[in-house]
Amino acid sequence: MYVCLCRGITDQDIKDAMANGAESYRQIREELDLGTCCGRCAPEAKSIINEELAQIAARISVAA
């Protein structure tokens, strides 16, 4: 699903950036140039990032 129409960034692009080490909206914004045009994508992008962080935390707690 496209999250940022201005830059053509998908939810998978955000998830891939996180899988490659990005840990915050700021890092993803810098890496993908996300949210730097009209900004309408920021709330959805932040939601995706929070969901991914929650899933990562859940996997870590299960592994521990």
C-alpha positions as CSV (number, residue, x, y, z in Angstrom):
1,M,0.0,0.0,0.0
2,Y,1.3,3.5,-0.8
3,V,1.8,5.6,2.2
4,C,3.5,8.6,0.6
5,L,2.1,9.4,-2.8
6,C,4.5,12.3,-3.3
7,R,7.5,10.1,-3.0
8,G,6.0,6.8,-4.0
9,I,6.9,5.2,-0.6
10,T,5.0,2.0,0.4
11,D,4.4,0.4,3.8
12,Q,6.8,-2.3,2.7
13,D,9.5,0.3,2.1
14,I,9.0,1.5,5.7
15,K,9.1,-2.1,7.0
16,D,12.3,-2.8,5.0
17,A,14.0,0.3,6.3
18,M,13.2,-0.9,9.9
19,A,14.5,-4.4,9.1
20,N,17.7,-2.7,7.9
21,G,18.1,-0.8,11.3
22,A,16.0,2.3,11.2
23,E,14.3,2.7,14.6
24,S,12.4,5.9,14.5
25,Y,10.3,8.1,12.3
26,R,13.2,10.5,12.0
27,Q,15.5,7.9,10.8
28,I,13.0,6.6,8.2
29,R,12.2,10.2,7.1
30,E,15.9,10.8,6.5
31,E,16.5,7.5,4.7
32,L,13.4,7.5,2.5
33,D,12.7,11.2,2.3
34,L,9.3,10.4,3.8
35,G,7.0,13.2,4.8
36,T,9.1,16.0,3.4
37,C,6.6,17.2,0.7
38,C,3.0,17.7,1.8
39,G,3.2,15.8,5.1
40,R,-0.1,14.0,4.8
41,C,1.7,10.6,5.1
42,A,3.2,11.3,8.5
43,P,0.4,10.0,10.6
44,E,0.0,6.7,8.7
45,A,3.8,6.3,8.5
46,K,4.1,6.8,12.3
47,S,1.3,4.2,12.8
48,I,3.1,1.6,10.7
49,I,6.4,2.3,12.5
50,N,4.7,1.9,15.9
51,E,3.1,-1.4,14.8
52,E,6.4,-2.7,13.6
53,L,8.2,-1.6,16.8
54,A,5.5,-3.4,18.9
55,Q,5.9,-6.6,16.8
56,I,9.7,-6.4,17.3
57,A,9.3,-5.9,21.1
58,A,6.9,-8.9,21.2
59,R,9.4,-11.1,19.4
60,I,12.2,-10.1,21.7
61,S,10.1,-10.7,24.9
62,V,9.1,-14.2,23.6
63,A,12.7,-15.0,22.8
64,A,13.9,-13.9,26.2
